[in-house]
Amino acid sequence: MAKIVEATGYGGAEVLSVREIELPEPGVGQVRVTVRAAGVNPADAKAYSGQMGADPASLPMRLGFEVAGVVTAAGEDSGLAVGDEVVAFRISGGYASDVVVSATAALPKPASLGWAEAAGLLLTGATAVHTLTATAVAEGDTVLVHGGSGGVGQMAVQLAVIRGARVIATAGPRNHDLLRDLGAEPVSYGDGLLGRVRALAPDGVDAALDLVGTDEALDVSLALVADRSRIATIANFGRAGQAGVKVLGGGPGADPGTELRAAARGDLLDLAGSGRLRVRVQQTFPLDRVADAHRLIGEGHTTGKLILLP
Ligand SMILES: NC(=O)c1ccc[n+]([C@@H]2O[C@H](COP(=O)([O-])OP(=O)(O)OC[C@H]3O[C@@H](n4cnc5c(N)ncnc54)[C@H](OP(=O)(O)O)[C@@H]3O)[C@@H](O)[C@H]2O)c1
């Protein structure tokens, strides 16, 4: 038996519930993983919010794209063995005590990386790699990161610094020390953002990453970056495409970057395992407090990953 979280309707966190199911044995090329930690992401809450459609046929809906755990059964040709410690991304239904997943989704967990950190690394990390690659961020560039204090933002800031870029990142004032710590120059979002960034970078900004989806983030990026192919958004699926910027991820008309994101996993695990990339965990929750985790992520101001510990 496995404990799973599912959304039984469309709405707020109150539609989430935990129940037990019978888990199938892993088939060819699959493994069963006992989940030690599962990453929570805003997309998990958006999926059942109704804002991405409310098809009754999709209910009940399993949630969770990333986990870290231990292989407890290995199907034929999985290439993994019972006892292997793995990080699995991208999967579905990761909010669970146990999952059966394709072995291709599972990579070895570096021993130095904690369970919670490992479970919170790959979705944000791979998304950040996609934005930096799509905008060709390289040594010597000045990059503006909107939402540098968020889950994707902290990854994008650190990875841009590793690429040798100068990073200017937006956040609320209480997160400015965090941004400095990650290697960025902080600015507050809100009225006057364009002027504040211009004052910091009078010679211009080479690329911009919109990780928040506000009109302000798009307008400031368009005003500062001459080459629109060096602006990317992961959260504006409306005006951004018409403006000629790169729209990335799962939204309508966006480039999902499936292969690029899958290929990024190994490097991300290496960087995190060697301590060059940090995953900040804000809070952990037992599985039956998943609704509390979702209320918190829904506020849009967490400064570290929220992690479920089944
Ligand atoms: N397309 C994709 O592939 C993809 C992948 C992952 C995530 N996403 C989306 O990208 C967004 C960010 O994800 P995440 O996991 O990083 O979320 P998160 O951890 O909740 O981070 C939210 C960030 O937004 C900032 N913020 C909040 N209100 C703001 C405002 N009015 N103006 C500017 N910044 C503001 C927060 O800053 P402070 O806390 O400092 O105020 C924080 O840095 C979400 O919408 C998510 O669904 C898309």
The ligand as a Gaussian input file, in Angstrom:
#p B3LYP/6-31G(d) Opt

LIG

0 1
 N        7.249000      27.682000     -17.217000
 C        7.949000      26.848000     -16.459000
 O        8.578000      25.921000     -16.923000
 C        7.956000      27.094000     -14.985000
 C        8.758000      26.299000     -14.157000
 C        8.812000      26.605000     -12.801000
 C        8.045000      27.657000     -12.304000
 N        7.241000      28.342000     -13.135000
 C        6.435000      29.502000     -12.654000
 O        7.355000      30.534000     -12.370000
 C        6.922000      31.276000     -11.241000
 C        8.012000      31.260000     -10.174000
 O        8.174000      29.938000      -9.671000
 P        8.992000      29.719000      -8.316000
 O        8.967000      28.278000      -8.005000
 O       10.287000      30.434000      -8.383000
 O        8.006000      30.522000      -7.295000
 P        8.295000      31.078000      -5.860000
 O        9.378000      30.273000      -5.211000
 O        6.984000      31.196000      -5.189000
 O        8.920000      32.560000      -6.091000
 C        8.137000      33.672000      -6.308000
 C        9.047000      34.883000      -6.568000
 O        8.253000      35.951000      -7.066000
 C        8.638000      37.142000      -6.397000
 N        7.490000      38.052000      -6.417000
 C        6.308000      37.936000      -5.760000
 N        5.498000      38.974000      -6.083000
 C        6.191000      39.742000      -6.983000
 C        5.912000      40.938000      -7.710000
 N        4.734000      41.590000      -7.582000
 N        6.863000      41.418000      -8.543000
 C        8.045000      40.808000      -8.692000
 N        8.374000      39.663000      -8.025000
 C        7.465000      39.145000      -7.195000
 C        9.019000      36.697000      -5.012000
 O        9.847000      37.685000      -4.426000
 P        9.791000      38.073000      -2.837000
 O        9.416000      36.829000      -2.072000
 O       11.200000      38.539000      -2.555000
 O        8.778000      39.154000      -2.691000
 C        9.787000      35.410000      -5.364000
 O       11.088000      35.736000      -5.779000
 C        5.598000      30.640000     -10.808000
 O        4.557000      31.332000     -11.452000
 C        5.698000      29.228000     -11.360000
 O        4.442000      28.626000     -11.577000
 C        7.181000      28.105000     -14.466000

